Amino acid sequence: MGANKPLLTRQQMAAFLNENGFPLSQPTLNKLCAASVNRGPQPKGWLGKRPLYAPDEALAWAQSMLTEGPSKLPL
């Protein structure tokens, strides 16, 4: 993916990851990205208080969460 891709809100990132084969809901992403958990993808930037994410980095993060067998998400 090119560097000129628009940044995504967390809601858009959930839809984007679902479209690319990673069935994560927005509430799960919200929990993983919460400061107290800090296991989600890192924001690329902020618009006010809203974190924005790069699509390619979100996909790389989702791929890094894959395991070889069933497991619980690290919440």
C-alpha positions as CSV (number, residue, x, y, z in Angstrom):
1,M,0.0,0.0,0.0
2,G,1.2,3.5,-0.8
3,A,2.1,6.1,1.7
4,N,-0.6,8.4,0.3
5,K,-3.5,6.3,1.6
6,P,-5.8,8.3,3.8
7,L,-5.6,7.7,7.5
8,L,-8.4,5.8,9.2
9,T,-10.5,6.4,12.3
10,R,-10.8,3.4,14.6
11,Q,-14.3,2.7,13.2
12,Q,-12.9,2.8,9.6
13,M,-10.0,0.6,10.7
14,A,-12.4,-2.1,12.0
15,A,-14.2,-2.1,8.7
16,F,-11.0,-2.1,6.7
17,L,-9.6,-5.1,8.7
18,N,-12.8,-7.0,8.3
19,E,-12.7,-6.4,4.5
20,N,-9.1,-7.8,4.5
21,G,-10.0,-11.0,6.4
22,F,-9.4,-10.0,10.0
23,P,-12.8,-10.3,11.9
24,L,-12.2,-7.8,14.7
25,S,-15.1,-5.7,16.0
26,Q,-14.8,-2.0,16.8
27,P,-15.4,-2.7,20.6
28,T,-12.5,-5.2,20.5
29,L,-10.2,-2.7,18.8
30,N,-11.3,0.0,21.3
31,K,-10.3,-2.3,24.1
32,L,-7.0,-3.3,22.6
33,C,-6.1,0.3,21.8
34,A,-7.1,1.6,25.3
35,A,-4.2,3.2,27.2
36,S,-4.6,0.6,30.0
37,V,-4.2,-2.3,27.6
38,N,-2.0,-0.8,24.8
39,R,-2.0,-3.9,22.6
40,G,-3.5,-2.3,19.5
41,P,-1.9,-0.6,16.5
42,Q,-0.2,2.7,17.2
43,P,-1.8,5.8,15.9
44,K,-0.1,7.5,13.0
45,G,-1.4,10.9,14.1
46,W,-4.2,12.6,15.9
47,L,-7.0,14.9,14.8
48,G,-7.9,16.7,18.0
49,K,-8.5,13.8,20.5
50,R,-9.2,11.3,17.7
51,P,-6.4,8.8,16.8
52,L,-5.9,8.1,13.1
53,Y,-4.3,4.9,11.8
54,A,-2.3,4.1,8.6
55,P,-4.0,1.2,6.7
56,D,-0.7,-0.6,6.0
57,E,0.4,-0.4,9.6
58,A,-3.1,-1.7,10.8
59,L,-2.8,-4.7,8.4
60,A,0.8,-5.4,9.7
61,W,-0.5,-5.2,13.2
62,A,-3.4,-7.6,12.5
63,Q,-1.0,-10.1,10.8
64,S,1.3,-9.9,13.8
65,M,-1.6,-11.0,16.0
66,L,-2.0,-14.3,14.1
67,T,-1.1,-17.5,15.9
68,E,-0.7,-21.1,14.8
69,G,-3.5,-22.4,16.9
70,P,-6.5,-21.2,18.9
71,S,-5.8,-18.7,21.6
72,K,-7.4,-15.8,23.4
73,L,-6.6,-12.3,22.3
74,P,-4.1,-10.7,24.7
75,L,-6.6,-8.5,26.5
